[in-house]
Amino acid sequence: MTNNPLTLVRSCALLTTIFIAGACSSSGNAATSLSSSTATVTVDRVVDGDTVVLIIDGKKEKVRLIGVDTPETVKPNTPVQCYGPEASNALKSMLPKGTQVRVERDEEARDRYRRLLLYIYRLPDNVFINLQLVQQGFARIMSIAPNTAHATDFAVAASSAEASGQGLWGAHTPTLNSLLGYDDNERLVILSCDDLGSCHAANEGVYMALRDGIATCASLMVPAPWANHAAQQYRDEDIGVHLTLNAEHANYRWGPITYAPSLLSGEGGFPRTVTDLWEHADSDEVLRECRAQIERALAWGIDVTHLAPHLSVITLRPEFFDIYLELAVEFSLPIRLPSTISAEQAGFPFRDLAAQENILFPDHFDHDWRAGSRDRVVQAITQLQPGVTEIHIQPAIDTPELRALGDTATGWVDDLALVTTDSEFISLVKNSGATLIGYRALRHAMRAAK
């Protein structure tokens, strides 16, 4: 995995152990005050299972516990999640009002919401609160670089808690099949088309796959040159937004629809590679751009059914996944998540985090985006597991314009034949016993559960 651009590099953090009281300077600089103070901190109150308010030099500071994540109970516009009240009550019993604590910071002083990021140890027994929440099954791990000094301890504790069915690990979570109204042993398939809007050939191919073939949904690249044309051809098909921050073709460019300097490459338009994007993208600009893409699709009259990032670019980077999840919650939309990348490989439990926000996503999805899907798709159909499996293709009609993009065009043309005229493959799908569905079914189930 060392050469895979989707592999996250995690660095070890050097900790500063501190006791705080007169910690905040007049400027309110948390990093400076926390590293220089030598007094004790007092608990004012518990907000929820992973957030507390501490009194520092007479000032109340909201603190987010590093490395852990508990189900929501107080987040605006979010229903109380399973096992959330139990986690909140557990932290309240661990840290009653007036409790003195010792705290450790990691590399970053605050999160994007301006909360202090800390490890908390209760005094005088020196219980490591963050770790105890995981050990007792009240929290899952949320390891986000560079704040990973205790990540290994948390991972070991989480594995043990899950194996023994502690806390939330023993709570019943309904399967996606059951939420969709199917038996748990049934096999459901979403056959999705990527890159709608990328070019005229793709628009013709995607709509042909949906209207004349067995494809069930597609996703629209809003910033791409032919996106408006795709919207004009829309007839209430199952269409999501293919959140786009890359323009991977050497001779065919597109760029952001918002003012976003960090999302531009030196050759014009979005960066060609995922690595280039990750190295330069500003999180605020990513959020603004992705939100604008969804809003434009809605303004064009698309009944947006889901979100699916182009090249998986905002799926497997923690700071961008936070944006992905925020938008899914904001617009109440299911999302695409890979099942072929583990939480350990990604460096954070992205699927668990989505589940905690009550965001639905297919059980199985191979995020391989190489052109030409035949072998991958046939293998997926012959090896279907119970649950919902998403299989993606990139269908396009054969035109000189498409061929000018390079050798990958051959695979896209074959994708169209695969789902429209290849009788052998269509029979394979029908004989598999699978039920074809789209993302609209997931959106309906997700919104009905609120």
N, C-alpha and C positions, 0 to 999 in steps of 0.2 A: 504493500500500500504506500510505500514511501514516495513513489513517483506519481501517485494519483492526485490531481489537483483538488479532489474533494476530501482529502485527508487533512484533518486539522492538526496543527503543531501546537502542542501544549507545553508551556514552560513551567519550571518549578519556581514557586514564589518564596522569597525570603520574608519571614514573618517578623513583625515587631510586636512584642508582648508588652502590654501597657496597663496601667491603672489610671483611670481618668476621673477628674472632678473639675478642676479649673481648666478645662480642656480647650474651649473655643476662644480663639482670639477675637478681637473686635471686628476683624474682617470676615469672620465665620469660615475661615479656611480649614476644612476638616482635616486634610492631609497633614498640615503643619501642626495643628493642635493635638491630634491623636498621637503623633510621634514624639511629642515633647512632654506630655502630661504624666504625672506619677501618682495621681490620687485614685479614688474609687468612684464607680458609677452606680447610680441607683435606678432601679426599674420604676417607671411611672405607671405604665400599663401595657397590656398585651393587646395588639390590634387584631391579629389573627394568628394562624399557626406558625407563620414564619416571619412575622413583623412585630416589633415592639417599639415602645417609646422610652428612651432613657433620659434621665436628667443629668446634664453635663454643665457644671458651673452655673446651676440655676436655670439653664436653658433646656427646653425639651427638644430632643432630636429623634426623628423617626429612623429606625434601624432595620435593615433587611438582613436576616441571617444568611451568611454565605454558604453556598453548596447544597442547600436543601430547598424543597418546594412542597408545600402542603396544599390540599384542595381549598378552593376559594370559599369564603363566607361573606366578605364585605366588599368585593370588587363591584364598582358601578356597572349596571346593565348586564350583570352576570349572575345566574341563579346560584344558590348555595349548592356546592358540589358534594358528592358522596364522601362521607367521612371528614368533611371540613369542620363541622362543629366539634367533633371529637378531638381533632388536632388542635383547634383553638383552646378548648378546655384543658387539654393536656399541657399546653405551654403556660396557660394561666396557673395551673397547679405547680409547675416547675419554677415559675418566676412570679410569685405574688408581688403586689405593689409594695415597694420599699426594700425589695431584695437588693443586696449589693452584689455586683458582678465584676469579674475581670474580663477584659476584652482584648481580642487580637484583631488587627487589620491584615489584609493581604496586599496585593499590588495596587489595587484601585481603591480610592477612598469612598467614592459614591457611585451609585448607579445612575441611569439616565433619568430617573425620577427624583434625583437629588437626595435619596436616602443614603445614610451611612451604611457601608458594607462591613460587617463584623462577625467574628467568631465570639461566642459568649460562654464564659465559665462562671457557674454559680459559686458564690462564697457562702460559708467557709469550706464546703465539701469539695469544691473544685470540679463539679460535674460539668462535662462538656455538653452544653445544651444542644448545639447543632447535631452532634453525633447521636445523642440520646433520642432525639426525634426520629432519626432514621432507624436506630436499633429497635425502637418500640413500634415501628410501623406507622408512625404518624406522618412521615414525610418520605417522598422520593428524593433521589439525588438530582441536583441541577449543577453540573460542573461546567463553568464557563471561564475559559482562559481570559486573562492570566491569573484569576483568583482560584487556584487549584491546589494550594498547599496541602489540604487534607483530603483531596479527591480519592486517594487510594483507600483511606480509612472509611470514607463514606460508602464507597463501592462495596467493600467487604461487608459492611453492616447492612446495606440494602439487600445484598444477595442472601444473607442469613435471615433477614426479616421476611423476605419473599418466600424462601424455602419453608419456613415454619408457619406461614400464613398469619403473621403478626399484623394487627391493625388493619390498615386499608388494603393490605394484600389478601386479607380474608373476606373483605367486603365483596358482595356480588356485583359484578359489572355486566350488564346485558351485552350480548354479542351484537355485531352489526347486522348479522342475518335476522336476529329477532326484532331489532328495531325496524327493519325493512319488511317484516311480516313473513319471513321464511324460516323453515326449520334450520337448526344449526349445522346439520350435515349437508345441506344443499350447496351447490357450487354456482355462484353468480359471477358473470363476466361483464365488465365495462370495456368495450372496444372503442378506444378514443383516438381521435385524429389531432395531431399537433400541427402547429404552424399555419393555421388559417390566417389569411391576410398577408402572408410573407411575399406572395407573388400571385399573378393571375392564374398560373397553372395550378397552384395550391388551392386557390379558391374553388376552381372548377372541380378539382379532384376531391376535395373534402366534401363538398356538397353532393357530389355524385356518390361517394362512399356512404353518406348518411341517407340519401334519398333512394338510391338504387341498389345499395349494397347492405352489408350487415353491421356496419359501424353504428355506434349508438350515441356518440357525443363528440365534441370537438372543443378546441380552445383557440381564442383569437389573439394574435399578436398586435395589440392596439397601435404601437408606434411604427409598425411596418408600412411600407408604401401602399400596399393594396388592402389595408384593413378597412378603410371606408367603403371600398367596393364590396368587401365581404359582408359588411353590415347592411348594405343596400340589397343584397341577395338573400338576406335572412328571412326565414319563414317559420319562426318559432321552434327551430331545432334546439337540441340540448347543447348550449354553447357556454363555455366558461371563458375566463381571461387567462391567457398565457403570459403571465407577468414577465416582461422582457427587459433585460438590462445588458444584453450582449447582441452584437451583430457579427456573427462568426464567419461570414463569407468575405473573401479577400477583395472581390470586385463589386460587392453589392452592399450598400451601407444604409443604416437607419439609426436614429438617435432619440434622445429623450423628448417627451412632449412638454416637459417643464424646464425651468431654468435649473440646470444641474451640472455645473462645471466638472465635478468629480466623477461624473458618469460618462465623460467624453474621452475618447482616445486621441492620440496625436494624429491619426490619419482621418479623423472625422467620424462622427457617430459614436455609438457605444463601443467599448472595447471588444476585440475579437475573442479573447480568451477569458475563462473564468478567473484564472490567477491574476490577470491584469486588473480585472474589476475589483477583486477582493483587496488588492494592494492599495487602491486609490479611492474607493467609493465611500462617501460620507453617509452615515446612517440616516440623518435627517433628510438628505436628498433622495435616498432610496425610498424612504417612507412616502415622501411627497410625490415622487414619480409613480410608484406603484398604486397609490390611492387615486391619482389622476387617471391612470389607465383604466381602473375599474369604473370610475365615474364617467369617463368618456364612453365606454362600452354601454353603460346604462343610458347615457344621453342619446346614443345612436338607436336606442330602442331594443337592445339585446336584453333578454331576460336571463341575466348572468346566473349560471347554475353552480359554478365552482371556480377555484383558483388552482392553477398549475404552473409553476415557474419554468420558464424556458431554460434548458440545460441544468435544471435543479439548482440554479445559482444561489437562491436565497433559502434553500432548504437546509443545507449542511454547514452553515456558518452561524454560530450562536447569535451574534448581534443582528444578523439579517433574518434569522428564523423568528426572532422576537417580533420583527416587523410583519413577517408573513402571518404569524399567529394573531397579532393585533388586528390586521385587516380582515382575517377570517372571522374574528369575533365581531368586529365593527359591522361587517356586511352580512353576517350570519350565513356563511358559505362553507361547504365542505372543501377539503383540500387534498391534493396529491402528496403522498409521502412514500419514499422508497422503503421496501422491506428487506432489500438486499444489502443495506448498510446497517450495521448494528450501532447501538448507542456507544459502545466502546470505541468503535472505529471513528464515529463522528466526534466523540469527545463530550457529548451531552445527550440526554434521553429525549430526543425530539418527539418521538411518538407518544411517550408518556405525557409530555408537556401539552401536546395537542389534546390528548384524551382528558386531561384535567380541566381543560377549558370547554369541554363538551363539544369539541369540533370533530366531526366525523371524517374518516378517510378510509380508503380501501384496505383490506387486510393484507393484500399481497400486491406489490408493484416492483418491477425491475426497471430502474431508471436509466438503463443503457440507451443512449440517444444516437448511437451510430446509424447512419443511413442504411436502409435495407433491412426489413424486419422479418422476412419470411422464416428463417431458421429459428429465430427467437420466439416468434409468435406461435409457430407450429409446436415447438417444445412446450411452451406455456400451456397450450390447449391440451396436450397429451398428458401433462403433469398437474392438472388442476387439483387444488386442495379445497376442502370445505371453506366457505366464506366468500368474500368479495375479492375478485382478482381484476386489477386494471391492466390492460394490454394496450400499448400505444403504437400507432403507425403514423406515417407522414405521406398520405396519398396525394398524387399530383398527376395531371394529364401531361402527355409528352409533347413539348413545344420547344422551338429553338431557344426561347428565353430561358427555359428551365435547364436545358443542356449547357447553356453558357455559364451556369453556376458551377459546373465541374462534374466529376465522375459520380458524385453522390446522387445526381439526378436519376440514374438508372435504378437505384434502390427505391426512390420515391414513386417512380412509375410502376414498379413491381408491387409496391404496397397497394396501389389502387386496384390493380388486377387481382390481387390476393383476396380483397373483400368484396369485389363486384362480379368478376367473371370466372374465378378459379373454382370450378364446381367441386373439385376434390377437397379443397380447404373448407368451403362452405359446408360440405357434407360432414367433414371432420368436426366442425363446431356443433352442428345439429346433433350428431351422434354422440357427442361428449356427455350429453345429459345436462349441460349447463343452461342456465337461464340468462339471456342477455338483458342488461339493464343500463341505464345512464346515470349520470351524476344528479339529475333532477330528482331521482328517487331518494338519494342521500340527503339532498337539501330539504326535501319535504319532511323526512324523518327527523332531521336535526332541528328544524324549526318547530315541528309538532311537539318535540320533547320539552320546549321552553315553557 
